[in-house]
Amino acid sequence: MSKSGFGQMYRRLSSKLLDLVVTPHVLGEVPTEPVSATTETEAKTERQKVVCYVLQNHSRSNALVVDGETRRLNLKPALDPLVIGTHQEKASVLFLQHNDENNLLNPPPHAFPPRLIKLIEVLQANPELDIELVPVTVLWGRSPDKEDSWFKLLFSDTWATPSTVKQLVNIGLHGRQSYLEFHEPQSLRDLVEYAQKHYPNLSPATYIVSTLNDYLDRQREVVLGPDLSDRRNVMQSVLKSRDVQEAIRRESIRGKISMLEAERRAIGYVNEIVSDYSHSAVRFADLALTRLWTQLYDGVEVHNFSTVRELAKDYEIVYTPCHRSHIDYLLLSYVIYKRGLMVPYIAAGDNLNLPFVGQLLRGGGAFFIRRSFRGNGLYTSVFKEYLYSILSRNTPLEYFIEGGRSRTGRLLPPKTGMLAMTVHSHLRGRAKPIVFVPTYIGYERLMEGSTYVGEMQGKPKEAESIFGILKTLRKIERIFGKVHVNFGEPVFLDDLLKQ
């Protein structure tokens, strides 16, 4: 059997084996094939185009998954030969991190893929030709790269390129939880011409690899969230910041205490506030909440989420939902997660920082804020610095602009504290512009409805407690109708600041 025939048989067998355990969820829009010219005039002005799929890291399993989905969606198959003019490549896939296909046992890395060099040379020799590069993201499970145990590391995709063994484990564990997204096609010829014009001292291949890597990193961040440090490192960075160090000094002078004692207070505040996001906690919540919503509601209707998906690629999203129920933050995070985006970090009142419950909420992205910290300069500085750290890492954020839950169904007057701190963080300098997404969550019946009626009739408001939560859980056998989650028209912070 010829080498090419063996390669085709190997791919077909590998593809069939993967089909047994892998069912990727396709996110976003599916690309269309390049449109061919329909008239002789168009043919003279329009270049002949072929499609080439771009993957960030060299991975045969990822290439096979993309090939399977392109065939299922009636697109150009990824592992079919790429034929452009008289030139032919073995597959229509380009790995930005290249390994030598002729040395499978010990593949030496190259600065940039030889296939890209060949394709650029073909375009330079044939001005009538072009190649549409379609970047593709493939993820096996979802988690920021922050877990500290081998068990958790095996159980989800991360920012690090997995080893062969780990990739096999990922396939076995996350085959039904894999995600694939085709991104907007980019003209290889346009990229080459831009590089030659704006970066004449840089090879076009270097510019193209760097540009596509940055682009795929941004798309990956939309789903995984940023490449987060662990909680301890976040806390240390907050405490070592210039503003917090100055606040510690002022606290020492004002309170007539030692710098060490003032620093201990700051450490206590950081421990009280900071989230401890964990994919394990989010996955547990996903499984539990799926069952809970099935029991509680006749359905959850989601409206206008496609706008949010597009915004997430280029903007720092701040979700600002109305607030009528404790279900709000659970439901909103669930809806966002199930549609393939990073769950937001949520500003939660410190009344919810209960034993066990508080840790679960932290694992799902909650961080805690006191109802009022007027007059406490050290706490204010610590909280502002932590909020800035969230926004500066392009992590989506959520807070309730009303401050607390509305008992009447009407919107409460806005509390501007979190909003002011968000604007302040933005003005300090950020990687992405901020967009606010007002979100309406409407219930046919509220789980807390009877409690609210009692409060309006004069009964005292009950403080949150473990007992209160257990009492609420008694209602899960009841049906509360449908829920509607409506993502509203985005509000761009930069536009507001220009007014």
TAURMO-V519827 format. One record per pair of residues at least 6 apart in sequence whose ideal C-beta (glycine too) atoms are under 7 Angstrom apart, sorted by sequence separation. I is the first residue (numbers start at 1). GAP is how many residues later the second one is. If there is no record, write none. Layout:
i: <I	I>
gap: <GAP	GAP>
//
This chain:
i: <37	70	71	82	123	147	238	252	311	337	352	373	391	406	446	455	462	55	70	81	82	100	122	123	195	252	255	293	321	336	373	390	55	70	81	99	100	123	162	196	199	336	404	426	37	81	82	195	308	352	402	403	67	81	82	99	252	333	402	55	67	98	248	251	321	333	66	67	79	80	98	119	154	192	195	402	403	422	53	78	143	145	157	195	319	348	401	402	78	79	98	141	142	143	145	248	251	369	401	34	63	78	98	141	142	143	145	154	248	353	63	76	98	141	34	96	140	191	329	33	95	139	155	248	348	350	401	94	346	348	350	367	399	191	345	346	347	348	349	350	94	343	344	94	244	343	345	347	349	51	53	319	447	89	239	239	447	141	312	52	63	140	140	239	333	50	238	309	333	50	141	302	447	50	140	305	387	391	87	235	300	445	141	183	444	445	58	85	384	388	394	443	444	55	57	84	140	181	387	392	394	444	53	58	94	139	235	391	392	52	53	54	55	56	57	58	138	139	234	384	388	443	24	51	56	58	85	289	442	33	52	54	138	441	442	18	22	26	30	33	137	231	31	85	136	137	179	441	24	84	231	289	345	407	18	136	439	440	18	84	136	439	134	135	407	439	440	15	19	134	228	407	439	14	18	345	437	438	134	286	345	437	15	133	344	345	346	347	11	15	132	133	344	345	437	438	342	344	436	132	133	282	435	436	435	130	131	435	436	130	435	130	433	434	433	282	433	123	159	123	332	426	11	159	119	123	329	66	275	423	347	66	120	65	316	62	135	319	323	316	52	54	137	281	285	317	318	319	320	321	323	48	54	135	144	322	325	47	48	49	50	51	52	53	54	55	135	142	143	144	320	323	324	47	49	54	137	142	144	145	146	148	281	282	323	324	47	49	51	53	55	137	144	146	281	323	120	139	144	146	120	139	278	324	276	277	275	276	117	277	116	322	222	275	222	275	116	275	112	274	112	219	273	218	273	272	273	112	34	31	57	318	61	332	59	269	273	332	61	269	273	331	354	69	355	266	270	274	351	352	354	357	65	96	265	269	273	328	351	66	316	65	96	266	316	318	320	96	223	225	315	316	320	324	223	224	314	315	316	317	318	319	320	321	322	325	222	223	315	320	322	324	222	315	317	319	321	327	325	324	325	156	325	311	251	250	251	152	308	247	248	247	147	144	247	143	142	244	243	244	244	243	238	241	238	238	22	21	335	21	31	238	23	27	30	237	331	22	23	28	332	21	24	25	26	27	28	31	331	24	234	22	24	56	54	56	179	228	226	226	226	225	221	308	311	296	307	295	298	301	303	295	303	304	305	296	297	298	299	300	301	302	303	304	307	292	296	297	298	303	297	300	297	28	27>
gap: <6	6	6	6	6	6	6	6	6	6	6	6	6	6	6	6	6	7	7	7	7	7	7	7	7	7	7	7	7	7	7	7	8	8	8	8	8	8	8	8	8	8	8	8	9	9	9	9	9	9	9	9	10	10	10	10	10	10	10	11	11	11	11	11	11	11	12	12	12	12	12	12	12	12	12	12	12	12	13	13	13	13	13	13	13	13	13	13	14	14	14	14	14	14	14	14	14	14	14	15	15	15	15	15	15	15	15	15	15	15	16	16	16	16	17	17	17	17	17	18	18	18	18	18	18	18	18	19	19	19	19	19	19	20	20	20	20	20	20	20	21	21	21	22	22	22	22	22	22	25	25	25	25	26	27	28	28	29	29	30	30	30	31	31	31	32	32	32	32	33	33	33	33	34	34	34	34	34	35	35	35	35	36	36	36	36	37	37	37	37	37	37	37	38	38	38	38	38	38	38	38	38	39	39	39	39	39	39	39	40	40	40	40	40	40	40	40	40	40	40	40	40	41	41	41	41	41	41	41	42	42	42	42	42	42	43	43	43	43	43	43	43	44	44	44	44	44	44	45	45	45	45	45	45	46	46	46	46	47	47	47	47	48	48	48	48	48	49	49	49	49	49	49	50	50	50	50	50	51	51	51	51	52	52	52	52	52	52	53	53	53	53	53	53	53	53	54	54	54	55	55	55	55	55	56	57	57	57	57	58	58	59	59	59	60	61	61	65	65	66	66	67	68	68	69	69	69	70	70	70	71	72	72	73	75	76	77	77	77	78	79	79	79	79	79	79	79	79	79	79	79	80	80	80	80	80	80	81	81	81	81	81	81	81	81	81	81	81	81	81	81	81	81	82	82	82	82	82	82	82	82	82	82	82	82	82	83	83	83	83	83	83	83	83	83	83	84	84	84	84	85	85	85	85	86	86	87	87	88	88	89	89	90	90	91	91	92	92	93	93	94	94	94	95	95	96	96	97	98	103	104	104	106	107	108	109	109	109	110	110	110	110	110	111	111	112	112	112	112	112	112	112	113	113	113	113	113	113	113	114	114	115	116	116	116	116	116	117	117	117	117	117	117	117	118	118	118	118	118	118	118	118	118	118	118	118	119	119	119	119	119	119	120	120	120	120	120	120	121	122	122	123	123	124	126	127	127	128	129	130	130	131	132	133	134	136	137	137	138	138	141	142	144	144	147	148	149	150	150	151	151	151	152	152	152	152	152	153	153	153	153	154	154	154	154	154	154	154	154	155	155	156	156	157	158	160	161	165	167	168	169	170	173	179	179	180	180	181	181	181	181	182	182	182	182	183	183	183	183	183	183	183	183	183	183	184	184	184	184	184	185	185	186	281	313>
//
